[in-house]
Amino acid sequence: MFRKLLLKLTVLNASVIAILFCALITGAYLFAQYDLNRHVEFFLSKVAADINAGRRPPMFPGPPGNGPLKDSSLDSSSSFTPGPAGPPSPPPPGLPFGPPDESREGEMPRPTLFYAKLDSTGAIVSTSASLPLAKDQLEKLAQVVVQRPKPSGQVTFQNVVYFYHVTARTDSPGQLLLFQNFERERDVFRTIMTALVVIGVVCFIASLFGSLFLARRAMKPIQKSWTQQRDFLADASHELRTPLAVIQANLDVIQSNSDELVAEQTQWLNNIDESVKAMASLVESLLFLARIDSQQHPLDKKLFSLDQAIATATAPYNLLAATKKISLTTDLERSLDFYGDEGRIKQVVGILLDNAIRHTAEGGSVNVVLKQINKSVQLSVSDTGEGIPLDQLNKVFERFYQVDPARNKGGTGLGLSIAKCIVENHDGGIHASCTPGSGASFFVRLPLAAPHPLKGS
């Protein structure tokens, strides 16, 4: 069962990480593509405005400065081949463009930005001084772009991606076509995507191991909780079975002597009564723990005198301690007011005293001390009993756990669990310490925080 759950958690975690990483890569790519297209469109629109105004944009070859633009005129009879590109053009500010693509050694670099002017019939009448295409190729590219419904966008021509921008000419009827070679940007995007995919695969493999590690850590409290629940049910069944067996045995005796009067059956009826009370106490304890677990805190908090409450809770145990010839002493600091559930705090004191007296032999002693430490109070209950093994100190607060597996001390193993729940619901803490063979001590620390004033008071 746990192996399947571990596998499911691992696959689920790794799948979530993979989906998030794919979403991150896709989102980053789409955003970068959109942002680049937006910048290029804005840039080409400005260049087109400069060309229509007769100004030479700085990225086109020419004399220093931003002088008048000189076109390379064409007619239908010219053979027309791409001209020299001139010096590399600087990239536009804020755009991811570099210098023109460099060809092999000895060849002129091809331009990444060029334009063509068309007349009213759609024929090319002039172009930029440097072109990466022959005349017939440029004419085909111009026809493809002119037929497109959108005035700007991307077009693939001869396995090369161009960003185009079409606008009307202002000097004469016709159109101005601007082209930006997008190959370098595509190569950059392709390289980035390849790197991201490789990194994603590596991260996914790493996430499998990380998810397995996290799933195992997450499984530990689940396994512990399942084990505790299983033991809880087994121990609860055991504790309930014992009084039920006593009740059944005594009822059998009564039924076998049906001719006797009720007064003559007092012994058996008393045994049944004691068993019913034990079952009622156990069920009440289980109900309290269930309410605590479901966050239904059955606490009635108010301001009360803590030292007086502890003295009141200790008084009934004086007779029990005297019966076992145990010395029960108290040392309580006076005038300590505490905000909490007085009845539950008394229950904690009773649990600790009952536990101490049951585990202390005749002639021993139990000492109860209450003192203030800074902004908190500490209650300690110490005995001179057999003590608790050091390796079991952290287990004594588990439900149904008993140091003595024979359970011959008269407890159910729920008392210290209840005490811990009560203390923790008062924002306090409880722990045990001992010297084996010299007794055990339980320490309860509670904060002396002032209660929050009620609204309208």
C-alpha positions in Angstrom: 0.0 0.0 0.0 2.7 2.5 1.0 4.9 1.5 -2.0 2.0 2.4 -4.4 1.3 5.6 -2.6 5.0 6.5 -2.7 5.1 5.9 -6.5 1.9 8.0 -7.0 3.3 10.9 -5.0 6.6 10.8 -6.9 4.9 10.7 -10.3 2.5 13.4 -9.3 5.2 15.7 -8.0 7.4 15.1 -11.1 4.5 15.7 -13.4 3.5 19.0 -11.8 7.2 20.2 -12.0 7.3 19.1 -15.7 4.1 20.9 -16.5 5.2 24.1 -14.8 8.5 24.0 -16.5 6.9 23.5 -20.0 4.5 26.3 -19.2 7.4 28.5 -18.2 9.4 27.7 -21.4 6.4 28.2 -23.6 5.3 31.4 -21.9 8.9 32.8 -22.1 9.2 31.9 -25.8 5.8 33.4 -26.7 6.4 36.6 -24.8 9.9 37.1 -26.3 8.5 36.4 -29.8 5.7 38.9 -29.3 7.9 41.5 -27.8 10.4 41.1 -30.6 7.7 41.4 -33.3 6.3 44.5 -31.6 9.7 46.2 -31.5 10.6 45.3 -35.1 7.2 46.5 -36.4 7.7 49.8 -34.6 11.2 50.1 -35.8 10.3 49.4 -39.5 7.5 51.9 -39.3 9.9 54.6 -38.2 12.4 53.6 -41.0 9.6 53.8 -43.6 8.6 57.3 -42.4 12.3 58.4 -42.8 12.5 56.9 -46.3 9.2 58.6 -47.4 10.5 61.9 -46.0 13.7 61.5 -48.1 15.9 61.1 -45.0 18.6 58.4 -44.9 18.2 56.2 -41.8 21.5 55.6 -40.0 21.5 51.8 -40.6 21.7 52.3 -44.4 25.2 52.8 -46.1 26.1 56.4 -47.0 28.2 59.3 -46.1 28.6 60.3 -42.4 25.6 62.0 -40.9 21.9 61.6 -41.6 21.9 63.1 -45.1 19.4 62.6 -48.0 18.6 59.0 -49.0 19.9 57.9 -52.4 18.1 55.0 -54.0 19.4 52.4 -56.4 17.2 53.0 -59.4 16.1 50.0 -61.6 14.5 49.6 -65.0 13.0 46.6 -66.7 16.1 46.0 -68.8 18.8 46.1 -66.1 20.4 42.8 -65.1 20.6 43.9 -61.5 22.7 41.9 -59.0 23.1 42.6 -55.3 25.5 45.4 -54.7 28.1 45.9 -52.1 26.8 46.3 -48.6 29.2 48.9 -47.3 30.2 49.1 -43.7 28.2 47.2 -41.1 25.1 48.9 -39.9 24.8 49.6 -36.1 21.8 47.9 -34.4 18.8 50.0 -33.6 18.7 51.2 -30.0 16.9 48.8 -27.7 16.5 46.0 -30.3 18.2 42.6 -30.3 19.8 43.2 -33.7 23.5 42.9 -34.4 25.5 43.8 -37.5 24.7 42.3 -40.9 25.3 38.6 -41.4 29.0 37.8 -42.2 29.6 35.6 -45.2 32.6 33.5 -45.9 36.1 35.1 -46.1 36.5 37.2 -49.2 32.7 37.8 -49.7 30.8 40.9 -48.9 28.4 40.7 -45.9 24.8 40.6 -46.8 22.5 43.3 -45.4 19.8 42.3 -42.9 17.6 45.4 -43.6 16.6 46.5 -47.2 13.7 48.1 -49.0 12.1 48.3 -52.4 9.8 51.0 -53.9 7.0 50.0 -56.2 5.0 52.1 -58.6 1.3 52.1 -59.1 1.5 49.0 -61.3 3.5 47.0 -58.7 6.8 47.1 -60.5 10.0 47.8 -58.6 11.4 51.2 -59.5 14.1 51.6 -56.8 15.7 49.8 -53.9 18.2 50.3 -51.2 21.9 50.4 -52.2 22.6 46.9 -50.9 20.4 43.9 -51.4 20.7 40.2 -50.5 18.5 39.1 -53.4 18.7 39.2 -57.2 16.1 41.3 -59.1 13.8 38.4 -60.1 13.9 37.0 -56.5 13.1 40.4 -55.1 10.2 40.8 -57.5 8.8 37.4 -56.4 9.2 38.4 -52.7 7.5 41.7 -53.4 4.6 40.0 -55.1 4.1 37.6 -52.1 4.1 40.4 -49.6 1.8 42.7 -51.6 -0.8 40.0 -51.9 -0.9 39.5 -48.1 -3.9 41.1 -46.3 -1.8 42.4 -43.4 0.6 45.4 -43.9 3.2 43.8 -41.6 4.2 40.4 -40.5 6.6 37.5 -41.3 7.1 35.8 -44.6 9.3 32.8 -45.5 11.0 33.1 -48.8 13.6 30.6 -50.1 13.9 29.1 -46.5 14.7 32.6 -45.1 12.4 34.4 -42.7 11.8 38.1 -43.3 9.8 40.6 -41.3 8.1 42.9 -43.8 6.3 46.3 -43.5 4.2 47.7 -46.4 3.3 51.4 -46.5 2.2 53.9 -49.1 4.8 56.1 -50.8 4.5 59.9 -50.3 6.6 61.0 -53.2 4.6 59.3 -55.9 1.8 56.7 -56.3 3.0 53.2 -55.2 4.1 51.3 -52.2 7.2 51.1 -50.0 8.3 47.6 -48.9 10.7 47.2 -46.0 12.3 43.8 -45.2 14.2 42.7 -42.1 16.1 39.4 -42.2 14.9 37.3 -39.3 17.3 34.4 -39.7 19.7 35.4 -37.0 16.9 36.0 -34.5 15.4 32.6 -35.4 18.8 31.0 -34.8 19.0 32.7 -31.4 15.6 31.5 -30.5 16.3 28.0 -31.8 19.5 27.9 -29.7 17.7 29.2 -26.6 14.8 26.7 -27.1 17.3 23.8 -27.5 19.2 24.8 -24.4 15.9 25.2 -22.5 14.7 21.8 -23.6 18.0 20.1 -22.7 17.9 21.9 -19.3 14.3 20.9 -18.9 15.1 17.2 -19.5 17.9 17.4 -17.0 15.7 19.2 -14.5 12.9 16.6 -15.0 15.3 13.7 -14.3 16.5 15.6 -11.3 12.9 16.3 -10.2 12.2 12.6 -10.3 14.9 12.0 -7.6 13.8 15.1 -5.8 10.2 14.1 -5.9 11.1 10.6 -4.6 13.1 12.2 -1.8 10.2 14.5 -0.9 7.6 11.7 -1.2 9.6 9.6 1.2 9.7 12.4 3.7 6.0 13.1 3.2 5.3 9.4 3.7 7.0 9.2 7.1 4.2 11.1 9.0 1.6 9.2 7.0 3.1 5.9 8.0 3.5 7.0 11.6 -0.1 8.2 11.7 -1.4 5.0 10.1 0.6 2.9 12.6 -0.6 5.0 15.5 -4.2 4.6 14.3 -3.8 0.9 13.9 -2.3 0.6 17.4 -4.9 3.0 18.7 -7.8 0.8 17.5 -6.0 -2.4 18.8 -5.4 -0.9 22.2 -8.9 0.6 22.5 -10.3 -2.7 21.6 -8.1 -4.3 24.3 -9.1 -1.8 26.9 -12.8 -2.2 26.2 -12.6 -6.0 26.0 -11.4 -6.3 29.6 -14.3 -4.6 31.4 -16.7 -6.2 28.9 -15.3 -9.6 29.9 -15.7 -8.8 33.6 -19.3 -7.7 33.0 -20.1 -10.8 31.1 -18.5 -13.1 33.7 -20.4 -11.4 36.6 -23.7 -11.6 34.6 -23.1 -15.3 34.1 -22.7 -15.7 37.9 -25.9 -13.7 38.5 -27.9 -15.7 35.9 -26.6 -19.0 37.4 -28.0 -17.9 40.8 -31.3 -16.5 39.6 -33.1 -17.7 42.7 -31.1 -15.4 45.0 -32.2 -12.0 46.0 -30.7 -8.8 44.7 -29.0 -8.1 48.0 -27.3 -11.4 47.8 -25.9 -10.5 44.4 -24.3 -7.3 45.6 -20.7 -8.4 45.0 -21.3 -9.3 41.4 -23.3 -6.1 40.8 -20.5 -4.0 42.3 -18.1 -5.6 40.0 -20.3 -4.8 37.0 -20.7 -1.2 38.3 -16.9 -0.8 38.5 -16.4 -2.1 35.0 -19.1 0.1 33.6 -17.5 3.2 35.3 -14.1 2.1 33.8 -15.6 1.8 30.3 -17.4 5.2 30.7 -14.1 6.8 31.7 -12.3 5.3 28.8 -15.0 6.3 26.3 -15.0 9.9 27.7 -11.2 10.0 27.2 -11.5 8.7 23.7 -14.2 11.3 22.9 -12.1 14.1 24.3 -9.1 13.1 22.2 -11.4 12.8 19.1 -12.6 16.4 19.7 -9.1 17.7 20.1 -8.0 15.9 16.8 -11.0 17.5 15.0 -10.1 21.0 16.2 -13.2 21.1 18.4 -11.5 22.5 21.5 -13.8 21.8 24.4 -12.1 24.5 26.5 -13.9 27.1 28.6 -11.2 29.7 29.2 -11.5 32.3 31.9 -9.2 34.0 34.4 -8.7 32.1 37.7 -6.2 31.6 40.5 -3.8 28.9 39.3 -2.2 28.1 42.6 -5.6 27.7 44.3 -6.8 25.4 41.4 -3.7 23.2 41.8 -4.2 23.0 45.6 -7.8 22.0 45.1 -6.9 19.4 42.5 -4.1 18.0 44.8 -6.3 17.6 47.9 -8.2 14.4 46.9 -4.9 12.6 46.4 -3.7 13.2 50.0 -5.7 10.2 51.2 -4.7 8.0 48.4 -1.0 8.8 49.0 -1.4 8.2 52.8 -3.0 4.9 52.1 0.1 3.8 50.2 2.3 5.5 52.8 3.6 8.0 50.3 4.6 11.5 51.3 2.7 14.1 49.1 4.1 17.6 49.5 3.3 20.8 47.6 5.2 24.1 47.1 3.0 26.5 45.3 3.8 30.1 44.5 0.9 32.3 45.5 -1.2 34.9 43.6 -0.7 33.5 40.2 -3.6 34.3 37.9 -4.0 32.3 34.7 -6.3 32.6 31.7 -7.5 29.1 30.7 -9.9 26.3 31.4 -9.7 25.7 35.1 -11.4 22.3 35.0 -8.9 21.0 32.3 -5.9 22.3 34.2 -7.1 20.5 37.3 -7.5 17.4 35.1 -3.8 17.7 34.1 -2.8 17.9 37.7 -4.9 14.9 38.5 -3.4 12.8 35.7 0.2 13.6 36.7 -0.5 12.9 40.4 -2.3 9.7 39.7 0.5 8.6 37.4 3.1 9.5 40.1 1.4 7.7 42.9 0.7 4.6 40.9 4.4 4.3 40.0 5.8 5.1 43.5 6.3 2.3 46.0 5.4 2.5 49.6 7.5 4.8 51.6 8.3 7.0 48.6 7.4 10.6 48.0 5.7 12.8 45.5 6.4 16.6 45.3 4.3 19.2 43.5 6.0 22.5 42.7 4.5 25.6 41.1 6.7 28.7 40.4 6.8 31.6 38.0 9.6 31.8 35.5 9.7 35.1 33.5 6.4 35.4 31.7 5.3 31.8 32.3 4.6 29.4 35.1 6.1 25.9 35.6 4.3 23.1 37.3 6.4 20.1 38.2 5.3 16.7 39.6 8.2 14.5 40.8 8.2 11.1 42.3 10.7 8.6 43.7 9.3 5.6 41.8 11.0 3.2 39.4 11.5 5.9 36.8 11.2 5.7 33.0 13.9 4.3 30.7 15.6 7.1 28.8 14.8 5.7 25.4 11.1 5.8 26.2 10.8 9.4 27.5 9.4 10.7 24.2 6.9 7.8 23.9 5.1 8.2 27.2 2.8 10.8 25.7 1.7 8.5 22.9 -1.8 7.2 23.2 -2.2 3.8 25.0 1.6 3.7 25.5 2.7 2.2 28.8 6.2 1.6 30.0 5.0 -1.5 31.6 3.7 -3.8 28.8 2.0 -6.0 31.4 -0.3 -3.0 32.3 -0.3 -3.9 35.9 -0.4 -0.4 37.2 -4.1 0.2 36.6 -3.9 2.8 33.8 -5.1 2.9 30.3 -2.3 4.7 28.7 -4.4 7.7 27.7 -3.8 10.0 30.7 -0.5 11.6 29.6 -1.8 11.9 26.0 -4.8 13.9 27.3 -2.6 16.0 29.5 -0.4 16.9 26.6 -3.4 17.8 24.4 -4.8 20.1 27.2 -1.4 21.8 27.8 -0.8 22.4 24.1 -4.2 23.8 23.6 -3.2 26.4 26.3 -0.2 27.2 24.2 2.1 25.4 26.7 4.4 22.5 26.7 5.0 19.4 28.7 8.0 17.1 28.9 9.4 14.4 31.2 12.8 13.7 32.7 14.1 11.0 35.0 17.0 9.3 36.5 16.5 5.5 36.1 15.8 3.9 39.5 15.4 7.3 41.2 11.9 8.4 40.0 10.6 10.6 37.2 9.6 14.3 36.9 7.0 15.9 34.6 7.3 19.6 33.8 4.4 21.7 32.5 5.1 25.2 31.3 2.2 27.6 30.6 2.3 31.2 29.4 1.0 34.0 31.6 -0.3 36.0 28.7 -3.0 38.5 29.5 -6.4 37.6 27.9 -7.7 39.6 24.9 -10.3 42.1 25.9 -13.8 41.4 24.6 -15.4 43.7 22.1 -17.6 46.3 23.6 -16.1 45.9 27.1 
